[in-house]
Amino acid sequence: MENYSVGDTVFVVKLNESPSEVGREINPKNYKVLPAKIVSIYKNEIKIELSKGRRQRIGNGQFFKYEVEAEQYCYKLANDIWRKKCAEKILLDPPEQLLPNFQPRVTGNPLRAAERNVAFGAQGNVWGSEVNEQKIIQVIAMTFEDIEILIGILEVLGFMNDYAKKLLGKYFIVELNSLFSLLTKLSTLNKDYEQNDYQDLMTKIKNLEQKYKFRFIRDKIAAHKDSNIDLKSYVEVWNAINQASLNEYWLMFVDHIEKVLMKYYQHEKKLYFLMRQQPLNGVIATTGKGDSYIPFSNIEV
């Protein structure tokens, strides 16, 4: 094996024995780089001696001449494992919200009304353009569905680079801001909600905005892109887009909206939130919609 001799020091990567949490092998920080001495050289592998005299044979690509190379390999090794886990997830247990409509379903989401195997169901006063409480609840449910799909995409594509995940996080923030705007509009139509529950929401939003500035992110780099931002601000807002911040905001809205639905809109909750999760039992297919729907690509799923 060229460039190596018996007695040379090389560097190898090992998974830490602890902590033993599930999924630790996908985190590069759970690997360590160890020095080892070459004791034998073969055609496509070498035998190394680690501390305490432990010996083992390893193949090409698993040992490195420089420590920094081994440190970089920790990231590749962890990501290779993560990609395999994501591939298994896609094949064996994909998020249901990402799958095509293999069975007929009811939806109150007007964006999905013309899809294959979808039957649209909604209250009569939401079919037009008039703004009312029921229409707002319908659009809140639509926004919930959009966010749940984003969560599913992040789940099966977790191995993506950070920039790709933060780009999806930007869209997530746009949808979270949409929820706040919709609830603000609802407060102008439901005075009981405005005087009670909405005030509690405002308190929580102010606290979260102090930490994460999602409104600023939406206005400056998500829904719009402004050029009047300095480098320090770019870094700060980009750092704020992460799994923990998105999850904290999202769970706050989930809890708040669940309470609002149970208190004021139980019928709408059933129609727009619960029914969309259930297949139409006993129905083989919905009526064909002809050319009323244009799929994303020329392959309809």
C-alpha positions as CSV (number, residue, x, y, z in Angstrom):
1,M,0.0,0.0,0.0
2,E,1.7,3.2,-1.2
3,N,2.7,6.0,1.2
4,Y,2.4,3.9,4.3
5,S,4.9,1.8,6.2
6,V,4.8,-0.5,9.2
7,G,5.3,1.7,12.3
8,D,3.5,4.8,10.8
9,T,0.8,6.5,12.9
10,V,-2.6,6.8,11.3
11,F,-5.9,8.1,12.6
12,V,-9.2,6.1,12.8
13,V,-12.8,7.0,13.7
14,K,-14.7,5.2,16.4
15,L,-18.3,5.6,17.8
16,N,-18.3,6.6,21.4
17,E,-19.6,3.8,23.7
18,S,-21.6,6.4,25.6
19,P,-24.0,8.1,25.6
20,S,-26.2,5.2,24.4
21,E,-29.2,7.2,23.2
22,V,-31.2,6.1,20.1
23,G,-29.8,7.5,16.9
24,R,-26.5,8.5,18.3
25,E,-24.7,7.2,15.2
26,I,-26.1,10.0,13.0
27,N,-24.5,12.7,15.2
28,P,-20.9,13.4,14.2
29,K,-20.2,14.7,17.7
30,N,-20.7,11.1,19.0
31,Y,-17.5,9.9,17.1
32,K,-13.9,10.2,18.3
33,V,-10.7,10.2,16.4
34,L,-8.0,7.8,17.7
35,P,-4.3,7.5,16.8
36,A,-3.2,4.0,15.8
37,K,0.1,2.4,14.7
38,I,0.4,0.3,11.5
39,V,1.6,-3.2,12.4
40,S,0.9,-5.0,9.0
41,I,0.1,-3.9,5.5
42,Y,-2.0,-5.9,3.0
43,K,-3.3,-5.3,-0.5
44,N,-6.4,-3.4,0.4
45,E,-6.3,-3.1,4.1
46,I,-3.9,-2.7,7.1
47,K,-3.7,-4.1,10.6
48,I,-3.5,-1.4,13.3
49,E,-2.7,-1.4,17.0
50,L,-4.8,0.9,19.2
51,S,-4.3,1.7,22.9
52,K,-3.9,-1.1,25.3
53,G,-2.5,-3.3,22.5
54,R,-5.8,-3.9,20.8
55,R,-5.4,-4.9,17.1
56,Q,-7.7,-4.9,14.2
57,R,-7.8,-4.9,10.4
58,I,-9.4,-2.0,8.5
59,G,-9.9,-1.3,4.8
60,N,-9.0,1.6,2.6
61,G,-10.9,4.7,3.3
62,Q,-11.2,3.9,7.0
63,F,-7.9,5.3,8.2
64,F,-6.2,8.6,7.5
65,K,-2.7,10.1,7.5
66,Y,-3.8,13.4,9.1
67,E,-6.0,13.9,12.1
68,V,-8.1,16.6,10.4
69,E,-9.0,14.2,7.6
70,A,-10.4,11.8,10.2
71,E,-12.3,14.6,11.9
72,Q,-13.9,15.4,8.5
73,Y,-14.7,11.8,8.0
74,C,-16.8,11.7,11.2
75,Y,-19.4,14.0,9.4
76,K,-19.4,11.8,6.2
77,L,-19.8,8.6,8.2
78,A,-22.6,10.0,10.3
79,N,-24.4,11.4,7.2
80,D,-24.1,8.1,5.3
81,I,-25.8,6.3,8.2
82,W,-28.5,9.1,8.4
83,R,-29.2,8.8,4.6
84,K,-29.7,5.0,4.9
85,K,-32.1,5.5,7.8
86,C,-34.0,8.1,5.8
87,A,-34.2,5.8,2.9
88,E,-35.5,3.0,5.1
89,K,-38.1,5.5,6.5
90,I,-39.3,6.4,3.0
91,L,-39.5,2.7,2.0
92,L,-41.0,1.2,5.1
93,D,-42.7,3.9,7.1
94,P,-43.2,7.2,5.2
95,P,-45.1,10.0,6.8
96,E,-48.7,9.5,5.8
97,Q,-49.1,13.2,4.9
98,L,-46.6,12.9,2.1
99,L,-48.3,9.9,0.4
100,P,-50.6,10.2,-2.6
101,N,-54.3,9.7,-2.2
102,F,-54.5,5.9,-2.6
103,Q,-57.9,5.9,-1.0
104,P,-60.7,8.5,-1.4
105,R,-60.6,11.2,1.2
106,V,-62.6,14.2,2.2
107,T,-60.9,17.6,2.4
108,G,-61.9,21.1,3.3
109,N,-58.7,22.4,1.8
110,P,-59.7,24.3,-1.3
111,L,-56.1,23.9,-2.7
112,R,-56.7,20.1,-2.8
113,A,-60.3,20.2,-4.0
114,A,-59.5,19.0,-7.6
115,E,-57.0,16.3,-6.7
116,R,-57.5,12.7,-7.6
117,N,-59.4,10.7,-5.0
118,V,-60.5,13.8,-3.1
119,A,-64.0,14.9,-2.3
120,F,-64.3,18.5,-1.2
121,G,-66.5,19.2,1.8
122,A,-67.1,22.6,3.4
123,Q,-69.8,24.8,4.9
124,G,-71.8,26.9,2.4
125,N,-70.5,30.2,3.7
126,V,-66.9,29.4,2.8
127,W,-67.3,28.8,-0.9
128,G,-67.2,32.5,-1.8
129,S,-64.8,35.2,-1.0
130,E,-66.6,36.7,2.0
131,V,-64.5,36.7,5.2
132,N,-66.2,35.0,8.2
133,E,-65.3,32.9,11.2
134,Q,-65.8,29.6,9.3
135,K,-63.7,30.7,6.4
136,I,-60.8,31.6,8.8
137,I,-61.0,28.3,10.5
138,Q,-60.9,26.6,7.1
139,V,-57.8,28.4,6.2
140,I,-56.2,27.7,9.6
141,A,-56.8,24.0,8.9
142,M,-55.2,24.5,5.4
143,T,-52.2,26.1,7.1
144,F,-51.9,23.2,9.6
145,E,-51.8,20.8,6.7
146,D,-49.1,22.7,5.0
147,I,-47.0,22.8,8.2
148,E,-47.5,19.0,8.8
149,I,-46.3,18.3,5.3
150,L,-43.2,20.4,5.9
151,I,-42.6,18.4,9.1
152,G,-42.9,15.2,7.1
153,I,-40.4,16.4,4.5
154,L,-37.9,17.4,7.2
155,E,-38.4,14.0,8.8
156,V,-37.5,11.9,5.7
157,L,-34.8,14.3,4.4
158,G,-33.1,14.9,7.7
159,F,-29.7,14.1,6.2
160,M,-29.8,17.2,4.0
161,N,-27.3,20.0,4.5
162,D,-28.2,22.7,7.0
163,Y,-28.9,25.3,4.3
164,A,-31.6,23.1,2.7
165,K,-33.3,22.5,6.1
166,K,-33.2,26.1,7.0
167,L,-34.8,27.0,3.6
168,L,-37.7,24.8,4.5
169,G,-37.6,26.4,8.0
170,K,-38.1,29.8,6.3
171,Y,-41.3,28.5,4.7
172,F,-42.3,27.1,8.1
173,I,-41.9,30.6,9.6
174,V,-44.1,32.1,6.8
175,E,-46.8,29.6,7.7
176,L,-46.5,30.3,11.4
177,N,-46.9,34.0,10.7
178,S,-50.0,33.2,8.6
179,L,-51.5,31.4,11.6
180,F,-51.0,34.5,13.7
181,S,-52.5,36.8,11.0
182,L,-55.5,34.5,10.7
183,L,-56.1,34.4,14.5
184,T,-55.8,38.2,14.6
185,K,-58.5,38.4,11.9
186,L,-60.6,36.0,13.9
187,S,-60.4,38.2,16.9
188,T,-62.1,41.0,15.0
189,L,-65.1,38.7,14.4
190,N,-65.3,36.8,17.7
191,K,-65.3,39.3,20.5
192,D,-65.3,36.7,23.2
193,Y,-62.1,35.3,21.7
194,E,-60.6,38.7,21.4
195,Q,-61.1,39.6,25.0
196,N,-59.9,36.3,26.5
197,D,-58.0,33.7,24.5
198,Y,-56.4,36.2,22.1
199,Q,-54.9,38.2,24.8
200,D,-53.1,35.1,26.1
201,L,-51.9,34.4,22.6
202,M,-50.4,37.9,22.3
203,T,-48.5,37.4,25.6
204,K,-47.0,34.2,24.3
205,I,-46.2,35.7,20.9
206,K,-44.4,38.6,22.4
207,N,-42.2,36.3,24.5
208,L,-41.3,34.1,21.6
209,E,-40.7,37.1,19.3
210,Q,-38.2,38.5,21.8
211,K,-36.2,35.2,21.5
212,Y,-36.6,34.4,17.8
213,K,-37.8,37.4,15.8
214,F,-39.8,35.3,13.4
215,R,-41.8,38.3,12.2
216,F,-38.5,40.0,11.2
217,I,-37.3,36.8,9.5
218,R,-40.6,36.6,7.6
219,D,-40.4,40.2,6.4
220,K,-36.7,40.4,5.6
221,I,-35.5,37.0,4.3
222,A,-38.6,34.7,4.0
223,A,-41.7,36.1,2.4
224,H,-39.6,39.0,1.2
225,K,-35.9,39.6,0.7
226,D,-34.6,43.0,1.7
227,S,-31.0,44.2,0.9
228,N,-30.8,46.6,3.8
229,I,-29.6,44.0,6.3
230,D,-26.0,43.8,7.7
231,L,-24.0,40.6,7.9
232,K,-24.4,40.4,11.7
233,S,-28.2,40.5,11.4
234,Y,-28.1,37.8,8.6
235,V,-26.2,35.5,10.9
236,E,-28.5,36.1,13.9
237,V,-31.7,35.5,12.0
238,W,-30.3,32.4,10.3
239,N,-29.2,31.0,13.6
240,A,-32.8,31.5,14.9
241,I,-34.2,29.1,12.3
242,N,-33.7,25.7,13.9
243,Q,-35.6,22.7,15.0
244,A,-36.0,23.8,18.6
245,S,-37.3,27.3,17.8
246,L,-39.7,26.1,15.1
247,N,-41.0,23.4,17.4
248,E,-41.6,25.8,20.3
249,Y,-43.6,28.2,18.1
250,W,-45.5,25.4,16.5
251,L,-46.5,23.6,19.7
252,M,-47.7,26.9,21.1
253,F,-50.0,27.4,18.2
254,V,-51.2,23.8,18.2
255,D,-52.2,24.1,21.9
256,H,-53.8,27.5,21.4
257,I,-55.8,26.5,18.4
258,E,-57.0,23.2,19.9
259,K,-58.4,25.2,22.9
260,V,-60.1,27.7,20.5
261,L,-61.6,25.0,18.4
262,M,-63.0,23.1,21.5
263,K,-64.4,26.3,23.0
264,Y,-65.9,28.0,19.9
265,Y,-65.7,25.8,16.8
266,Q,-66.3,22.1,17.5
267,H,-68.2,21.5,14.3
268,E,-65.5,23.2,12.2
269,K,-62.8,21.2,14.0
270,K,-64.5,18.0,12.9
271,L,-65.1,19.2,9.3
272,Y,-61.7,20.8,8.6
273,F,-59.3,19.1,11.0
274,L,-60.5,15.6,11.7
275,M,-62.3,14.4,8.6
276,R,-59.2,15.1,6.4
277,Q,-57.3,12.5,8.2
278,Q,-59.9,9.7,7.5
279,P,-60.4,7.7,4.3
280,L,-63.9,7.4,2.8
281,N,-64.7,3.9,3.8
282,G,-66.7,1.9,1.3
283,V,-65.9,4.3,-1.6
284,I,-63.6,3.0,-4.3
285,A,-62.9,6.3,-6.1
286,T,-64.2,9.8,-6.4
287,T,-65.7,11.2,-9.5
288,G,-63.2,12.2,-12.2
289,K,-62.4,15.9,-12.4
290,G,-61.2,15.9,-16.0
291,D,-58.7,18.7,-16.7
292,S,-59.7,20.8,-13.7
293,Y,-56.5,19.9,-12.0
294,I,-52.9,20.2,-13.3
295,P,-50.4,18.1,-11.4
296,F,-47.0,19.3,-10.5
297,S,-45.3,17.1,-13.1
298,N,-46.7,15.2,-16.1
299,I,-46.8,12.1,-13.8
300,E,-50.0,12.2,-11.7
301,V,-49.7,10.5,-8.4
